[in-house]
Amino acid sequence: MKVIVCKNYEEMSVTAAQIVADVMKADPACVLGLATGSTPVGMYKKLIEMNKAGEIDFSGITTVNLDEYYPIAPDNDQSYRYFMNENLFNHVNIDKSRTFVPNGMAADPVAACEAYEETVANVGAAAIQVLGIGQNGHIGFNEPDTALEVRTHVTDLTESTIKANARFFASEADVPTKALTMGIGTILNAKKIIILANGAAKHEAVSKMLAGKLDTSCPASMLNLHSDVIVVCDEAALNG
Ligand code: F6R
């Protein structure tokens, strides 16, 4: 894994946006794998600025998001579909019919996961997959476990994730307890991966990931199986 250490959140966001922009310039019709959460918000702001300045073009881009809560409606302001519209899609020249997020309202969530895996396969491998990392080492909503799922699946969120994400909801009780998420294999299928991490709360997870061992108690450690991963982090995430 290549590690780029940044001074602060701003520098991490600019660095990550530049990496994504370079991929888009190399192939303006590529697939971008995207993440939600607080970490990539600054990167999305930079990408919006670059698009408005005419430096990057989203008109030929397809996007596949990692995950979605379940159940949740797309117009719920805590849904990941809503997040993506608000933080990126509404502000750039992307064709929204080419933006994919797992269906948080599906009557049959297992079938929805199979359909999503098929969509991801049909659009083709992501030229780059953007990831954040959970305090517990999760990527997407692949939570620590004795065994990790390979493909898109329904998952129970752990207590740690529910607590960490409660800050976005009215109360902890309002955080959905399930999610639909790409599996580790789905994520590893991307041609290139960047994983962003800032703040000391991410230090333990980042350390385990960088230890170079495959450890199912830190799902991000599975990224060691991929040959092109860039960790873009700040000093606190790296050194605590
Ligand atoms: C979001 C996602 C999660 C987050 C992780 C970190 O799509 O899949 O794995 O990347 O929970 O979240 P933040 O950035 O809010 O600390």
Boltz pocket constraint, residues with backbone or C-beta under 6 A from the ligand:
constraints:
  - pocket:
      binder: B
      contacts: [[A, 34], [A, 35], [A, 36], [A, 37], [A, 38], [A, 39], [A, 40], [A, 66], [A, 67], [A, 131], [A, 132], [A, 133], [A, 134], [A, 135], [A, 138], [A, 139], [A, 140], [A, 141]]
      max_distance: 6.0
